Amino acid sequence: MIKKIISVETSCDDTSVAIVDNEGFVIEQMTASQDLEHTPYGGIVPEIASRNHSIALLPLIESLLKKAGLTLKDIDGFAVTNRPGLIGSLIVGLMTIKAMAESLKKPFIGVNHLEGHLLAPFLKDNSYAPPMGFDYPYIALAVSGGHSSLYWVKGFSDYTIIGTTKDDAAGEAFDKFAKMIDLGYPGGVQVDRLAQMGNPQKYSFPRSLILDKNLMMSFSGLKSAAHRLIQTLDPQILEKEKSDLCASFQEAIVDVLIHKLTYAAEIYQTKKIVITGGVSANSRLRTKTEELKAKGYSVVIPPLRYCTDNAAMIGYTGILYLNKGINSEINIGPSSQSTENDFKISLYQEGET
């Protein structure tokens, strides 16, 4: 039985490490943000991200063990994100964990970052636990800067992609809109902040595919519509209207996400819903999900520390695999994409289940 593992998440710009036990309890987690390093460029620079991972990772693991009051002798195995993500960033985490596992003669497992998000609701710590009785199956919306997809989660390692975006992810649309109106980086956070002071009905933005009888999403048309509108505004009016623009743009994205999510729940005849990924931190999305609870839905959104890219979700996923006797070989490599065995794909069209 694998009782405790160290897990590492370096798929993008945050360096995250955690110690998780076989019950999904997060003994300790630490994360080093790179926001300050990427802010001057208005987005993530892959070379800077991988360089900073290589600087931060080992000291972070050392600090993690010290904070948890543990040593490597107390650790039974390792888990690390090896897909999907930025190749340079993934290499840093993967090679570090390979070296530690090999030197200590302990098992390790390469984990799909998205699978980690799907299982994040089951994490526990001293101030969070999933709702009593919450279990499979459920509909999950994984929404971030790189991904916006709906999943039918039947059980551990049994996931079907039932809907996704045809173009931009929701988080990517937020970031690009923030650039259009010079809000700085990270854009999604800035849009959310201003939107809370604005009128979401002030501007009419498109809700692409919202009436289509499928679970597909699209945000590129929304982005283009926003760009055209902004070009027509006088700079002084634009500055004055930023809050209303943010609120209206945000409302369009949230409306699509909530509509497709509830439509998926209707199709699959479940009231159990999970929302995870970085965009689940959005305050308007969280407000809308509270309204779903009033309609009888059981909605689980992990706390922010387990929604953004984090090592705890990788650790929980990894320890489940290791305790099934599944581990990775030393020659495993990184990948920018999920593998064909990670998820089944069954994009819903009306009349299908």
FIDO-558963 format. One record per residue (C-alpha): residue number from 1; residue in three letters; x, y, z. Coordinates in steps of 0.05 Angstrom, whole numbers, plus 5000, padded with zeros to 4 digits. Example, Ala and Ser with C-alpha at 12.3 -4.5 7.8 and 13.67 -1.06 7.14 Angstrom:
BEGIN
resi:1&resn:ALA&east:5246&north:4910&up:5156
resi:2&resn:SER&east:5273&north:4979&up:5143
This chain:
BEGIN
resi:1&resn:MET&east:5000&north:5000&up:5000
resi:2&resn:ILE&east:5026&north:5068&up:4979
resi:3&resn:LYS&east:5009&north:5114&up:5038
resi:4&resn:LYS&east:5043&north:5179&up:5022
resi:5&resn:ILE&east:5071&north:5209&up:4958
resi:6&resn:ILE&east:5104&north:5272&up:4934
resi:7&resn:SER&east:5072&north:5302&up:4873
resi:8&resn:VAL&east:5097&north:5356&up:4825
resi:9&resn:GLU&east:5058&north:5400&up:4776
resi:10&resn:THR&east:5098&north:5441&up:4725
resi:11&resn:SER&east:5054&north:5439&up:4663
resi:12&resn:CYS&east:5053&north:5514&up:4653
resi:13&resn:ASP&east:5082&north:5571&up:4695
resi:14&resn:ASP&east:5066&north:5554&up:4767
resi:15&resn:THR&east:5113&north:5508&up:4804
resi:16&resn:SER&east:5072&north:5466&up:4853
resi:17&resn:VAL&east:5091&north:5410&up:4900
resi:18&resn:ALA&east:5048&north:5370&up:4949
resi:19&resn:ILE&east:5047&north:5311&up:4996
resi:20&resn:VAL&east:4982&north:5272&up:4991
resi:21&resn:ASP&east:4961&north:5208&up:5027
resi:22&resn:ASN&east:4920&north:5149&up:5001
resi:23&resn:GLU&east:4855&north:5180&up:5028
resi:24&resn:GLY&east:4864&north:5242&up:4986
resi:25&resn:PHE&east:4884&north:5284&up:5047
resi:26&resn:VAL&east:4932&north:5339&up:5028
resi:27&resn:ILE&east:4985&north:5338&up:5082
resi:28&resn:GLU&east:5020&north:5399&up:5053
resi:29&resn:GLN&east:5022&north:5438&up:4988
resi:30&resn:MET&east:5067&north:5495&up:4965
resi:31&resn:THR&east:5065&north:5534&up:4901
resi:32&resn:ALA&east:5113&north:5585&up:4870
resi:33&resn:SER&east:5079&north:5634&up:4823
resi:34&resn:GLN&east:5114&north:5664&up:4763
resi:35&resn:ASP&east:5065&north:5721&up:4750
resi:36&resn:LEU&east:5116&north:5775&up:4762
resi:37&resn:GLU&east:5165&north:5744&up:4712
resi:38&resn:HIS&east:5114&north:5741&up:4656
resi:39&resn:THR&east:5076&north:5806&up:4669
resi:40&resn:PRO&east:5123&north:5850&up:4626
resi:41&resn:TYR&east:5107&north:5806&up:4566
resi:42&resn:GLY&east:5032&north:5804&up:4576
resi:43&resn:GLY&east:5030&north:5728&up:4576
resi:44&resn:ILE&east:5070&north:5665&up:4590
resi:45&resn:VAL&east:5138&north:5659&up:4557
resi:46&resn:PRO&east:5154&north:5584&up:4554
resi:47&resn:GLU&east:5229&north:5592&up:4560
resi:48&resn:ILE&east:5222&north:5636&up:4622
resi:49&resn:ALA&east:5172&north:5587&up:4652
resi:50&resn:SER&east:5218&north:5526&up:4645
resi:51&resn:ARG&east:5279&north:5564&up:4671
resi:52&resn:ASN&east:5241&north:5586&up:4733
resi:53&resn:HIS&east:5215&north:5516&up:4746
resi:54&resn:SER&east:5287&north:5490&up:4745
resi:55&resn:ILE&east:5307&north:5543&up:4796
resi:56&resn:ALA&east:5247&north:5535&up:4842
resi:57&resn:LEU&east:5230&north:5461&up:4843
resi:58&resn:LEU&east:5283&north:5427&up:4886
resi:59&resn:PRO&east:5283&north:5481&up:4940
resi:60&resn:LEU&east:5207&north:5478&up:4941
resi:61&resn:ILE&east:5208&north:5403&up:4952
resi:62&resn:GLU&east:5259&north:5412&up:5008
resi:63&resn:SER&east:5215&north:5465&up:5041
resi:64&resn:LEU&east:5153&north:5422&up:5032
resi:65&resn:LEU&east:5184&north:5363&up:5070
resi:66&resn:LYS&east:5209&north:5409&up:5125
resi:67&resn:LYS&east:5141&north:5443&up:5133
resi:68&resn:ALA&east:5106&north:5375&up:5135
resi:69&resn:GLY&east:5156&north:5348&up:5186
resi:70&resn:LEU&east:5174&north:5290&up:5140
resi:71&resn:THR&east:5235&north:5262&up:5104
resi:72&resn:LEU&east:5242&north:5224&up:5039
resi:73&resn:LYS&east:5242&north:5160&up:5081
resi:74&resn:ASP&east:5169&north:5174&up:5097
resi:75&resn:ILE&east:5150&north:5178&up:5023
resi:76&resn:ASP&east:5127&north:5115&up:4986
resi:77&resn:GLY&east:5124&north:5141&up:4915
resi:78&resn:PHE&east:5119&north:5200&up:4868
resi:79&resn:ALA&east:5071&north:5230&up:4818
resi:80&resn:VAL&east:5085&north:5283&up:4765
resi:81&resn:THR&east:5047&north:5317&up:4709
resi:82&resn:ASN&east:5074&north:5293&up:4642
resi:83&resn:ARG&east:5017&north:5315&up:4597
resi:84&resn:PRO&east:4989&north:5360&up:4569
resi:85&resn:GLY&east:5028&north:5424&up:4576
resi:86&resn:LEU&east:5089&north:5464&up:4555
resi:87&resn:ILE&east:5143&north:5414&up:4538
resi:88&resn:GLY&east:5200&north:5452&up:4570
resi:89&resn:SER&east:5161&north:5461&up:4635
resi:90&resn:LEU&east:5139&north:5388&up:4636
resi:91&resn:ILE&east:5211&north:5364&up:4626
resi:92&resn:VAL&east:5234&north:5399&up:4689
resi:93&resn:GLY&east:5183&north:5365&up:4734
resi:94&resn:LEU&east:5187&north:5298&up:4699
resi:95&resn:MET&east:5263&north:5293&up:4700
resi:96&resn:THR&east:5267&north:5315&up:4773
resi:97&resn:ILE&east:5217&north:5262&up:4795
resi:98&resn:LYS&east:5249&north:5208&up:4752
resi:99&resn:ALA&east:5315&north:5222&up:4786
resi:100&resn:MET&east:5286&north:5220&up:4856
resi:101&resn:ALA&east:5246&north:5157&up:4843
resi:102&resn:GLU&east:5305&north:5121&up:4812
resi:103&resn:SER&east:5354&north:5141&up:4866
resi:104&resn:LEU&east:5306&north:5121&up:4922
resi:105&resn:LYS&east:5281&north:5058&up:4885
resi:106&resn:LYS&east:5209&north:5079&up:4894
resi:107&resn:PRO&east:5152&north:5079&up:4842
resi:108&resn:PHE&east:5128&north:5139&up:4804
resi:109&resn:ILE&east:5071&north:5155&up:4756
resi:110&resn:GLY&east:5062&north:5206&up:4701
resi:111&resn:VAL&east:4994&north:5239&up:4707
resi:112&resn:ASN&east:4949&north:5274&up:4658
resi:113&resn:HIS&east:4939&north:5346&up:4683
resi:114&resn:LEU&east:4865&north:5346&up:4661
resi:115&resn:GLU&east:4850&north:5281&up:4698
resi:116&resn:GLY&east:4877&north:5315&up:4760
resi:117&resn:HIS&east:4827&north:5371&up:4751
resi:118&resn:LEU&east:4770&north:5321&up:4744
resi:119&resn:LEU&east:4788&north:5288&up:4810
resi:120&resn:ALA&east:4804&north:5352&up:4849
resi:121&resn:PRO&east:4735&north:5353&up:4883
resi:122&resn:PHE&east:4755&north:5291&up:4923
resi:123&resn:LEU&east:4815&north:5325&up:4956
resi:124&resn:LYS&east:4811&north:5338&up:5031
resi:125&resn:ASP&east:4849&north:5380&up:5082
resi:126&resn:ASN&east:4837&north:5412&up:5149
resi:127&resn:SER&east:4788&north:5463&up:5121
resi:128&resn:TYR&east:4758&north:5428&up:5060
resi:129&resn:ALA&east:4724&north:5362&up:5044
resi:130&resn:PRO&east:4676&north:5343&up:4988
resi:131&resn:PRO&east:4601&north:5343&up:5006
resi:132&resn:MET&east:4579&north:5282&up:5044
resi:133&resn:GLY&east:4558&north:5227&up:4996
resi:134&resn:PHE&east:4587&north:5261&up:4934
resi:135&resn:ASP&east:4612&north:5207&up:4886
resi:136&resn:TYR&east:4612&north:5184&up:4814
resi:137&resn:PRO&east:4581&north:5194&up:4764
resi:138&resn:TYR&east:4579&north:5268&up:4751
resi:139&resn:ILE&east:4585&north:5321&up:4697
resi:140&resn:ALA&east:4649&north:5361&up:4701
resi:141&resn:LEU&east:4666&north:5427&up:4668
resi:142&resn:ALA&east:4741&north:5437&up:4664
resi:143&resn:VAL&east:4752&north:5509&up:4645
resi:144&resn:SER&east:4819&north:5546&up:4641
resi:145&resn:GLY&east:4864&north:5586&up:4596
resi:146&resn:GLY&east:4880&north:5525&up:4554
resi:147&resn:HIS&east:4818&north:5481&up:4561
resi:148&resn:SER&east:4743&north:5488&up:4563
resi:149&resn:SER&east:4711&north:5419&up:4560
resi:150&resn:LEU&east:4653&north:5380&up:4589
resi:151&resn:TYR&east:4664&north:5309&up:4615
resi:152&resn:TRP&east:4619&north:5252&up:4635
resi:153&resn:VAL&east:4657&north:5223&up:4694
resi:154&resn:LYS&east:4631&north:5152&up:4706
resi:155&resn:GLY&east:4686&north:5131&up:4753
resi:156&resn:PHE&east:4761&north:5134&up:4766
resi:157&resn:SER&east:4798&north:5129&up:4699
resi:158&resn:ASP&east:4731&north:5126&up:4661
resi:159&resn:TYR&east:4721&north:5194&up:4629
resi:160&resn:THR&east:4685&north:5215&up:4565
resi:161&resn:ILE&east:4693&north:5283&up:4532
resi:162&resn:ILE&east:4621&north:5302&up:4513
resi:163&resn:GLY&east:4632&north:5374&up:4493
resi:164&resn:THR&east:4689&north:5423&up:4482
resi:165&resn:THR&east:4707&north:5490&up:4451
resi:166&resn:LYS&east:4715&north:5495&up:4376
resi:167&resn:ASP&east:4767&north:5550&up:4382
resi:168&resn:ASP&east:4790&north:5592&up:4441
resi:169&resn:ALA&east:4783&north:5567&up:4512
resi:170&resn:ALA&east:4744&north:5612&up:4559
resi:171&resn:GLY&east:4806&north:5632&up:4599
resi:172&resn:GLU&east:4843&north:5649&up:4535
resi:173&resn:ALA&east:4784&north:5694&up:4513
resi:174&resn:PHE&east:4787&north:5730&up:4580
resi:175&resn:ASP&east:4862&north:5742&up:4573
resi:176&resn:LYS&east:4857&north:5767&up:4501
resi:177&resn:PHE&east:4801&north:5814&up:4519
resi:178&resn:ALA&east:4842&north:5841&up:4577
resi:179&resn:LYS&east:4898&north:5856&up:4528
resi:180&resn:MET&east:4850&north:5894&up:4483
resi:181&resn:ILE&east:4833&north:5943&up:4538
resi:182&resn:ASP&east:4903&north:5945&up:4570
resi:183&resn:LEU&east:4886&north:5912&up:4636
resi:184&resn:GLY&east:4952&north:5876&up:4645
resi:185&resn:TYR&east:4969&north:5805&up:4664
resi:186&resn:PRO&east:4939&north:5758&up:4687
resi:187&resn:GLY&east:4881&north:5784&up:4647
resi:188&resn:GLY&east:4824&north:5740&up:4672
resi:189&resn:VAL&east:4833&north:5764&up:4744
resi:190&resn:GLN&east:4833&north:5837&up:4722
resi:191&resn:VAL&east:4770&north:5828&up:4681
resi:192&resn:ASP&east:4735&north:5795&up:4740
resi:193&resn:ARG&east:4756&north:5851&up:4787
resi:194&resn:LEU&east:4730&north:5907&up:4742
resi:195&resn:ALA&east:4667&north:5868&up:4722
resi:196&resn:GLN&east:4644&north:5869&up:4795
resi:197&resn:MET&east:4636&north:5945&up:4788
resi:198&resn:GLY&east:4602&north:5943&up:4720
resi:199&resn:ASN&east:4535&north:5933&up:4687
resi:200&resn:PRO&east:4532&north:5865&up:4652
resi:201&resn:GLN&east:4473&north:5888&up:4609
resi:202&resn:LYS&east:4507&north:5951&up:4582
resi:203&resn:TYR&east:4536&north:5918&up:4519
resi:204&resn:SER&east:4507&north:5861&up:4478
resi:205&resn:PHE&east:4558&north:5808&up:4462
resi:206&resn:PRO&east:4544&north:5743&up:4424
resi:207&resn:ARG&east:4533&north:5677&up:4459
resi:208&resn:SER&east:4558&north:5631&up:4404
resi:209&resn:LEU&east:4525&north:5562&up:4397
resi:210&resn:ILE&east:4483&north:5573&up:4460
resi:211&resn:LEU&east:4419&north:5551&up:4425
resi:212&resn:ASP&east:4450&north:5493&up:4387
resi:213&resn:LYS&east:4428&north:5425&up:4410
resi:214&resn:ASN&east:4498&north:5401&up:4426
resi:215&resn:LEU&east:4551&north:5412&up:4479
resi:216&resn:MET&east:4601&north:5450&up:4437
resi:217&resn:MET&east:4625&north:5520&up:4454
resi:218&resn:SER&east:4659&north:5576&up:4417
resi:219&resn:PHE&east:4690&north:5640&up:4442
resi:220&resn:SER&east:4728&north:5667&up:4382
resi:221&resn:GLY&east:4666&north:5704&up:4355
resi:222&resn:LEU&east:4657&north:5737&up:4423
resi:223&resn:LYS&east:4729&north:5759&up:4422
resi:224&resn:SER&east:4722&north:5787&up:4351
resi:225&resn:ALA&east:4658&north:5824&up:4369
resi:226&resn:ALA&east:4692&north:5856&up:4429
resi:227&resn:HIS&east:4751&north:5877&up:4386
resi:228&resn:ARG&east:4706&north:5910&up:4334
resi:229&resn:LEU&east:4667&north:5946&up:4389
resi:230&resn:ILE&east:4730&north:5972&up:4424
resi:231&resn:GLN&east:4757&north:6000&up:4358
resi:232&resn:THR&east:4695&north:6044&up:4352
resi:233&resn:LEU&east:4702&north:6074&up:4421
resi:234&resn:ASP&east:4737&north:6140&up:4435
resi:235&resn:PRO&east:4796&north:6127&up:4483
resi:236&resn:GLN&east:4765&north:6170&up:4537
resi:237&resn:ILE&east:4698&north:6133&up:4532
resi:238&resn:LEU&east:4735&north:6067&up:4532
resi:239&resn:GLU&east:4770&north:6084&up:4596
resi:240&resn:LYS&east:4705&north:6105&up:4628
resi:241&resn:GLU&east:4668&north:6043&up:4604
resi:242&resn:LYS&east:4718&north:5990&up:4622
resi:243&resn:SER&east:4678&north:5962&up:4680
resi:244&resn:ASP&east:4615&north:5956&up:4639
resi:245&resn:LEU&east:4654&north:5925&up:4581
resi:246&resn:CYS&east:4685&north:5874&up:4628
resi:247&resn:ALA&east:4619&north:5857&up:4661
resi:248&resn:SER&east:4584&north:5848&up:4594
resi:249&resn:PHE&east:4640&north:5807&up:4564
resi:250&resn:GLN&east:4644&north:5763&up:4626
resi:251&resn:GLU&east:4569&north:5753&up:4627
resi:252&resn:ALA&east:4570&north:5727&up:4556
resi:253&resn:ILE&east:4623&north:5674&up:4573
resi:254&resn:VAL&east:4589&north:5653&up:4638
resi:255&resn:ASP&east:4521&north:5648&up:4604
resi:256&resn:VAL&east:4549&north:5598&up:4554
resi:257&resn:LEU&east:4586&north:5557&up:4606
resi:258&resn:ILE&east:4526&north:5551&up:4652
resi:259&resn:HIS&east:4478&north:5536&up:4595
resi:260&resn:LYS&east:4521&north:5480&up:4566
resi:261&resn:LEU&east:4535&north:5453&up:4635
resi:262&resn:THR&east:4462&north:5447&up:4655
resi:263&resn:TYR&east:4443&north:5420&up:4586
resi:264&resn:ALA&east:4495&north:5365&up:4595
resi:265&resn:ALA&east:4466&north:5349&up:4664
resi:266&resn:GLU&east:4397&north:5344&up:4633
resi:267&resn:ILE&east:4422&north:5298&up:4577
resi:268&resn:TYR&east:4458&north:5252&up:4625
resi:269&resn:GLN&east:4402&north:5256&up:4677
resi:270&resn:THR&east:4444&north:5276&up:4736
resi:271&resn:LYS&east:4442&north:5333&up:4786
resi:272&resn:LYS&east:4515&north:5324&up:4805
resi:273&resn:ILE&east:4561&north:5377&up:4775
resi:274&resn:VAL&east:4635&north:5393&up:4783
resi:275&resn:ILE&east:4668&north:5458&up:4760
resi:276&resn:THR&east:4744&north:5459&up:4761
resi:277&resn:GLY&east:4803&north:5493&up:4729
resi:278&resn:GLY&east:4830&north:5564&up:4735
resi:279&resn:VAL&east:4768&north:5600&up:4708
resi:280&resn:SER&east:4726&north:5568&up:4763
resi:281&resn:ALA&east:4757&north:5622&up:4807
resi:282&resn:ASN&east:4714&north:5673&up:4769
resi:283&resn:SER&east:4666&north:5707&up:4818
resi:284&resn:ARG&east:4608&north:5712&up:4768
resi:285&resn:LEU&east:4613&north:5638&up:4750
resi:286&resn:ARG&east:4612&north:5621&up:4824
resi:287&resn:THR&east:4551&north:5665&up:4836
resi:288&resn:LYS&east:4514&north:5631&up:4779
resi:289&resn:THR&east:4530&north:5562&up:4807
resi:290&resn:GLU&east:4500&north:5583&up:4873
resi:291&resn:GLU&east:4435&north:5594&up:4834
resi:292&resn:LEU&east:4441&north:5523&up:4808
resi:293&resn:LYS&east:4443&north:5497&up:4879
resi:294&resn:ALA&east:4377&north:5531&up:4892
resi:295&resn:LYS&east:4349&north:5492&up:4833
resi:296&resn:GLY&east:4368&north:5425&up:4865
resi:297&resn:TYR&east:4437&north:5414&up:4834
resi:298&resn:SER&east:4493&north:5385&up:4876
resi:299&resn:VAL&east:4550&north:5431&up:4853
resi:300&resn:VAL&east:4622&north:5420&up:4876
resi:301&resn:ILE&east:4675&north:5472&up:4862
resi:302&resn:PRO&east:4741&north:5457&up:4897
resi:303&resn:PRO&east:4772&north:5515&up:4936
resi:304&resn:LEU&east:4817&north:5560&up:4895
resi:305&resn:ARG&east:4881&north:5525&up:4917
resi:306&resn:TYR&east:4856&north:5462&up:4883
resi:307&resn:CYS&east:4824&north:5495&up:4822
resi:308&resn:THR&east:4885&north:5529&up:4793
resi:309&resn:ASP&east:4945&north:5487&up:4771
resi:310&resn:ASN&east:4965&north:5449&up:4834
resi:311&resn:ALA&east:5005&north:5389&up:4855
resi:312&resn:ALA&east:4952&north:5362&up:4903
resi:313&resn:MET&east:4905&north:5340&up:4848
resi:314&resn:ILE&east:4964&north:5306&up:4813
resi:315&resn:GLY&east:4983&north:5271&up:4877
resi:316&resn:TYR&east:4913&north:5244&up:4890
resi:317&resn:THR&east:4906&north:5219&up:4818
resi:318&resn:GLY&east:4976&north:5189&up:4821
resi:319&resn:ILE&east:4966&north:5152&up:4887
resi:320&resn:LEU&east:4902&north:5120&up:4861
resi:321&resn:TYR&east:4940&north:5092&up:4802
resi:322&resn:LEU&east:5000&north:5070&up:4843
resi:323&resn:ASN&east:4955&north:5032&up:4891
resi:324&resn:LYS&east:4925&north:4995&up:4832
resi:325&resn:GLY&east:4995&north:4972&up:4814
resi:326&resn:ILE&east:5001&north:5020&up:4755
resi:327&resn:ASN&east:5066&north:5059&up:4750
resi:328&resn:SER&east:5108&north:5091&up:4696
resi:329&resn:GLU&east:5171&north:5066&up:4664
resi:330&resn:ILE&east:5235&north:5107&up:4668
resi:331&resn:ASN&east:5232&north:5122&up:4594
resi:332&resn:ILE&east:5165&north:5159&up:4598
resi:333&resn:GLY&east:5168&north:5227&up:4564
resi:334&resn:PRO&east:5128&north:5292&up:4565
resi:335&resn:SER&east:5073&north:5308&up:4515
resi:336&resn:SER&east:5038&north:5372&up:4496
resi:337&resn:GLN&east:4974&north:5333&up:4485
resi:338&resn:SER&east:4933&north:5280&up:4521
resi:339&resn:THR&east:4942&north:5209&up:4495
resi:340&resn:GLU&east:4887&north:5172&up:4459
resi:341&resn:ASN&east:4877&north:5127&up:4519
resi:342&resn:ASP&east:4866&north:5183&up:4570
resi:343&resn:PHE&east:4794&north:5200&up:4550
resi:344&resn:LYS&east:4739&north:5171&up:4508
resi:345&resn:ILE&east:4707&north:5222&up:4462
resi:346&resn:SER&east:4633&north:5224&up:4448
resi:347&resn:LEU&east:4612&north:5294&up:4427
resi:348&resn:TYR&east:4538&north:5298&up:4439
resi:349&resn:GLN&east:4488&north:5314&up:4383
resi:350&resn:GLU&east:4413&north:5317&up:4394
resi:351&resn:GLY&east:4383&north:5248&up:4395
resi:352&resn:GLU&east:4446&north:5215&up:4423
resi:353&resn:THR&east:4464&north:5193&up:4493
